[in-house]
Every structure is written in structure tokens, then in C-alpha cells.
Amino acid sequence: MKTDYYAKRRKRLADEMADMSFYFVYSGEALESSLDETFLFEPYRNFIYLTGLESEKTLLLITKVKGKVIERLFMHIPSEKERRWLGLAFDEEVIKEKTGINNILPLEDFEDVISRLMFNNDIRYMYIDEVRWRMSYPLKKEGLLANELLKTYPYLSCHNAFNILARMRRVKDDLEIAAHRKACEITEKAVKKMLLNMKPGMKEYEIEAYYDFVLKSEGVKAPAFTTIAASGKNACIMHYMDNNTLAQDGDLILFDLGARYEYYCADVSRTYPVNGHYTKRQRDLYNVVLKGLDAAESLSKVGQLKHDLQFISKKVMAEELKKLGKIKELSEIDKYYFHGSGHYIGLDTHDVGDEEDVVLETNTMFTLEPGLYFDDEAIGIRIEDTILVTKDGPEILSEGIPKKIEDIESFMAKGE
């Protein structure tokens, strides 16, 4: 049962907590977009990782007192108006069954529970869960609540549990791997639909629409990230997302895209000929990037220092460019290669846990994405796969999405 997976994750977190402590994390709230509209609600990823719940205004509290661990959920109880207008529901038994947490309380009771906890016990440690890339970022609910607790109980020692969860999320369990597989399967189906319908003279967004249709047809509420569909010189812009240019006969078009299933992401890049056929020059440059990707993927094994894989790709691509006469010295590749190659992937596309000195473990999942960008030729090429590290070596979950030139041209020739 899925419930068991969430319970095991919470236990792992509790095992990391000091005795006489508590941890809390908030699911988040929908942000207002304009007037009475809100953006699509996205639960905080560590919250959904620990509970499986997608509900707004919900707080998970884990206490560890004299070795005894108690889990509580504090939830917003929807009013009759919210039930009527927004369809919000609250079924305590369903929530218990889904999460494995039996203590369900109104959100307003959090202060009372914490007060009793602090009064009756010698609590010394507080674990919050907050992402903070810069000091200047505004505090979220976790930070604001932590500040209030520290004012009231100044003897508390405050710790951020974010990195504990990041290390946990770096290695995937069976439930997560299955969700990733499904995300990659949907992505493959959607990309193939695009390829069969792509023709010169279409706007980039018209081509993308075939991909979007498949995602919606498969029940995907939102993609893993904003799709890049960059034809011609647009592909030399790393994060081009306008997708409103006419894709011309003879252009290459770079796609960077991915579906999402149960919040787990796929991330794939492919560079295809708009008219279904690569020119000799496009073919030569494309194969440079593909060789760089293949070299790094072949070494994506348990024990490999992940950070070094990008240098493997870079070295191979530099050697190939030198053979083509595009560069004279290997260091000149820096004129055409601007980004790192790959990142962990999970509940976030650029997932947590990425550090320079980390080696690959069984059931880690990440991407490799070497790319070369030639402004002088209006050609940008990036090829990216989603990869699962197994005890037997790398498994390329996106392998079914055409990647070799002969496979691409053969598939596109089918048309629809």
C-alpha cells in the first residue's frame, strides 16, 4: 500500500531527529493571481513526500519525546460555502487511510497542542522545513511560525530539516520509480505525437499543442516545467519559452519538456529536423552531442562521482568538434557549451540533493543533458535523458523517445 511508503519516510525522518524534539512542515496555500483567481495549487514537495496529501493549509507535526514518536495532521476544515463553491471535502477516515496518520485535528488547534507539549515536557529541539536560497527572501509560514515559537520559547534549538529530507529524496523507493516510469511513458507518447504532425510553416506553439494534448489526455494537470520549443536560432537561447516563431523548412527545433505523474517528473531534451531530414552539417553536429551523451550515460553507475559526468561529455564533444575543424584547441568548446550537464530529478524537475562530491547510488535518478550552441550557424542542439541508476548499471527511462538520427528520420517519415 502507498500508505506504508509514507509511513516509512516519516520514520526515517523521526530516526534522524534528536530526542525531546518536534518537526513541522506546512503544505502551503494557493497564491492569488488576480482578483478572485488563484494559481494552480502546488503542495510543498517535502509535505507531499511525507504524507501523500495534496491539501492546502495543512500542517504535519512529528514529536519525539522520550523515544516515543507521535504524528499529527492539523487541517483546514472547509466551511459549507467552501464545500459548495470550491468542492472542498473533508473525510477524516479517508485521510487516515491515505496517510497512515490517525491524529487529525483542526489547524486552529496547533497552538494549543504545542503549548501543552512545551509545558509538559523538556523539549529542546525544533526542526522546521524551509527552502531559503537567499537571506532576502520573504519568510513563509514555517519561518514566521518558527520565529513566534522562538520568541515564546527562547531556549529552543532550531534546526532546518530540509537537508535531511533532501538526502532522503535523493534515493528513490519503488513507489517513486514507478511514478517516474509513468511520467516518461507519457512524455514518450506526447513527443511521438508531435513528431508525426510536425511540418515546416507551423508556429512553435502549434507543434507544442500536439504534446500538450497528449498530456491532458493522460490526466496530467500540468507539465513538469514550461515547455521549450525553440526552432532555428531560438535554440541558442538556453531558456527560450516564447514558442511563437515560425518553424522554417531546414531548421532544427530543440524541445526541452517533460510530463509529470503524481508530482514525479520526466525531463527530456531532443533536437529534431522540422522537415524530417537532417542536413549533412546538422547531422555532424548532432552526432557530436549524442556521442557526448552516450559516453556519460555509459559510466552512470553506482560509485561514479556524479559531478564528473558533465566533464566526460564535454571532453568527448571537444574532441569531436576538433575532428570537424570547428575548434583548434579543446578549450575552445567553451564558446559553444554554456551549462552543466544534468541534475537530480524527482518531485522537482531540478530536484534536491545535488552536491559536487556525491557519488551515484542504487535507485538514484538524474538527467544528463549535454548541449552545443552555434549562434553563427543558427543551430542549437541539446539531448537529454532521464536516467535511473540500478545495481546493474544505468536504465534510460526516456530511451523510447527517438534519439538516433536514423530512428528519428524513419519515425518522422510515417507522418499522420
N, C-alpha and C positions, 0 to 999 in steps of 0.2 A: 504493500500500500504506500501511496505517496506520503501519507501522514508519518510513516516510520522514518522517511528520509529527513523531514523537517525536524523531527524529534532528535535524531542522531546529530544533526548540525547544532542544535541548541545545546545538546550535551557536550559536544566538543568545545563550544564556547564557554560553557559553565566550568569545564575542566581547566580552562586557561585562567579563569577568574580567581583572585585571592579569596580566602575565606573572609566572612564578615563584610560582604560587598553586595552591590547591586549594579545591574546594567539596564539601560533603557534605550529604545530606538523608536522613532516616530515614522509612520507610513507616509506622511505628507498630506497636502491639500491641493485641490485643483486651483491653478492660478487664473485670475481674471484676464481675459484677452481684450474685451471691450464691452462696455455697458453690462448687459446681463449674460454675456457669453464667457465661457471659460475654455482654456486649452484642455486637450485630452489629458485626463489624469494619468500620471505615471507614478506608481509607488516607488519609494526609495528602495534601491535594489537590495541592500542588506536586510531590510524588513521582509521583503518577499522571499529572500533566500532562507530566512529563519522560520517563516510562517506559512508561505504559500498563499497568503491573503492579498487581495488587490484593493482592499477597502481604504477609503480616506479616513483621516482623523482617528487613527488607531495607534495605540502605544503598547509596545511589548515591554514588560518588566520581568527581569530574571533576578531573583535574590538568592544569595548563597550565605546561609547563616549556620555556623557550627556544622558545616559539611552538608546541610540539607538544602536542596535546591527547590525553589518554588517558582512556577511560571504563571504570569497573569497577563491577560489582554484587557486593556481599557479602550472601550469603543464608543464612538458616537452613536447614540440611539436615535434613528431618524424620527422626525415628527410626522404627524399624519399628513401635513402638507408636503413634506419631502417624499413620503411614500407615494402620494397621489401624483405630484408633478414630475418627480425625478425617477420614480420607480425604485427608490432605495428600499431595501429589505433588511430585516434583521431576524435571523433564525439562530438562536443560541446553540441548538443541538447540531445544526449543520456546521457551524463554526468550530465546535468542539471536535466533531468528526474529521473535519478537513485539516485542522492544525495539530490535534492531539493535546491541546491546552484546555483544561477543564475549568479554570477560573476566569470567567468572563464578567467584566464589570463596566459600568458607565465610565466614560472618560473623566467625568467630574469627580470621581472617587479617587483619582490618583493621589491628590494631595493628602487625603485622609490616610491612605494606605502607607505612603511614605512617612508621614508624621508618626504613625504608630510603630512602623519599622524602626525608625531612628530612636524613638523614646524607649522602646523595649529591648533594644539590642545595642551592642557596642560596634556599630557599623563604622568602618574606617575607610572604605574604598568605594568610589563611584566610577563606573565605566559609562562614558557616553559614546555616541557613534556619529561622528561628524566629518564630512569631507571639507577640507579647508586648504585650498591651493595658495591663497594669499591672505595676509592679515587683514587687508582692507575689505574683504568680502563681508557682507552683512550676516549677522548671526541668524541661523534658522532656529526652529522651535527647540531643538535639542540644546543648542548653545544658550539660548535665553533661559530655558528651564534649569540648565546646569548652573548658570550664574545666580539664579534665585536660590537654589539649594546651597551653593557655597556661601552665600550671604547668611543664610539661616544656620548652616552647619559648617563653620569655617575650618573645623578640624578634619573635614573630609579630604582625602587624597584623590584628586580627579585624574582619570586616565582616558585616553581616546582608544576605543576598541577597534577602530577602523582597520588598522593594520593586522590585527588578529583575524578579522573576517577576510581581509584581502588574501592572506596566506591560505586560509581555508578554501576560498573560492578558486584559487589557482589550480587545484587538483579537483577534477570533476568526478561526481558519482554517476551511477548508472542512469538515474533519472535525468540528469543534466545532459549526458551524452546522447540519450535518446531524443531529447528536445533539439539538440544541435543537429542531429541527423535529419530530423524532420524539417528544420529551417533550411538546410542545404538542399533537401529534396524539392522543396517548394521553389527555392531560388533557381535550381536547375530547370524546372518546368517553365518558370517565367522567362528565363533567358532564352530558352529554345523557342518559346512563342515569339519573342522579339525577333530572333534571327530569321525565322520563317516568314516574317512580314516586313522586314526592313528593306527599303528601297531608296535609291537616290532621289532627292527632291522632297523628302519628308523632313519636317522640323524634328529636332531632337526630342521634344516633348511628345510628338506623335509616336515616335518609336518607343519611348518610355511607357506610353499608355498601354501597350500590349503587356508589358511587365507588370504594371500596376493592376491591370485587370485580373491576371492570374493570382496575384497576392490576395486581392479581395475575394476572388472565387474560392480561395483556400481558407478563408476566415481570418486572414491576417489584418488586424485593425490598423497597424502602422508598420512601415518597414523598419529595419534595424537602424537606418540612418537615411538622410536625404540622398536620393539617387544622383549620381554624376553620370550624365550622358553628354560627352564632350567630343565633338567632331572637329577634324582639322586642327587648326592652331589652338582651339579651345582646350585641347588635351594637354597643352603645355602649362595650363593654369592648374595648380595642384588641387584646389577645392572649387573648381568651376561648378556652379549649380543652377545657372540661369536656364540651361537646357532649352533655349529658344532660337537657336541658329539653324539655318537650312543645312542639312547634311548633303554634301555635294558628291556627285559621281567622282570616284577616285580618292575620296577622303577615307582615312581611318576614323573610327569612333571608339573612344575609350569609355567603358562602363565601369563604375565602381558602385556596387549595390549589394543588397542582402535582405532576405526575408527574416522575420522573427517569429519564433514559435514558443509560446508560454514564456515570453520575455528572453529567450535564448536566441542569440544572433548568428547569422551567417554573414560573412564578409568576403566578397569575391570581386576581383577586377579582371576584365577581359578587354582586348583591343581587336576590333573586327573591321573588315573592309565593308564600307557601306554598300558597294555594288556586288559583294560576294567573292571578289578576287583580289589578292594582294599583288601589287606591282613587284618587280624584282627588288627594288630598293626597300620597299616596305617589308618584303619577305626577309631580306638580310638583317634589317634592324630588329624586326620582331624576334627572330631566332636568337639574336644576341641576348635579349631579355629572358627568353624561355630557357636558354642554357644556364643563365644565372640562377633562375628559379629552380631548375632541376638539380643543380649542384647543391644548393642549400637544402632542398627537400630531402635529398638522399641521405643527408647527415643529421636529419631531425630525429635523433634517437635519445633514449634515456642516457643521461650523463653528459650530453652535449651542452656546453655553455650557450644559452640561447642568444645572447647578445652578439656572439661571434658569427652567427649565421649570415647577418647582413654583410659582413666583410667578405665572406666566401662568395656571395652573389656578386658583390662589387668587383672583386678581383677577376672573376671569370668574365664578367661583362667588359671590363677594361681590356683584357687580353683579346677578346673577340673584336672589340672596336678597333684595336690596333691592327689586327689582321685585315680589317676592312679599309684601313687607311684613314679612318675618321679622326683618330688621335695618333700622336707620335710617341708620347710618354704615358705610362699607365695612370699617372696622377692627373692627367687632363680629363679623366672621366668626371671629375668634379664639376665640369662645365655642363654636364648633362644629367647628373644624378644628384637629387637635392634632398632626399628624405631617407629616414631609416627604413629598414625592410622588415616589417612585421610587428605584431603586438599580440598580447594575450586577448582572448575573446571569451565571452560568457554572457552574463546578464547585461553587460555593457559591451558595445562593439569594441571600443578600446578599453579592455577590461582591467581590473585591478591586479596588483601583484607583479607588475613589470619592474624588475630591478636589473642592473647591469651584471651582477655576479650570480644570477640564478641559473641553475642547470635544469634541463628538462627532466621531468619525472613521468612515470606512467600515468596516463589519463590527464595530462596537461593538454590544453588546446590553445592554439595560437594561429596567426596568419603569417605568411611570407609574401611580400609584395614589392619585388624589385621593379624599377621603372627607369626609363630614359626619355629625355625630353629635348627635342631638337627644334628650337624656335626657328632656326634658319631654314628648316625644311617643312615647317608646319606639321610636325609629327610628334605625338606623344604616345608612349607605349608603357602600359603597366599591366602586369599579370600577377594575380594574387589568388592564393588558395587558402581555405580553412583546413587546418591540419590537426589531427588527433594523434598524440604520441602513445603508442601501445608498447607492451613489453617486447613485441616482435618487430618494432620499427614504426615508421610514420604511416598513418592511414589518411589519405587525402579525401576528405569528405566532399569536396567540390570537384572531384576528378571527372564526374559525368558531364560537366559543363565544357563544351568543346574548347580545346586549348592548343592542339597541334594544328598547323596550317592546313594539312590535307584533310583533317577531320572537319575543320571549320568550313572550308570551301565545299566539301561534299555535302555537309548538312545544309548549308545555305542554298545550295542548288535545288534542294527539294521544293522550297517555297510553299506558299499556301494559296 
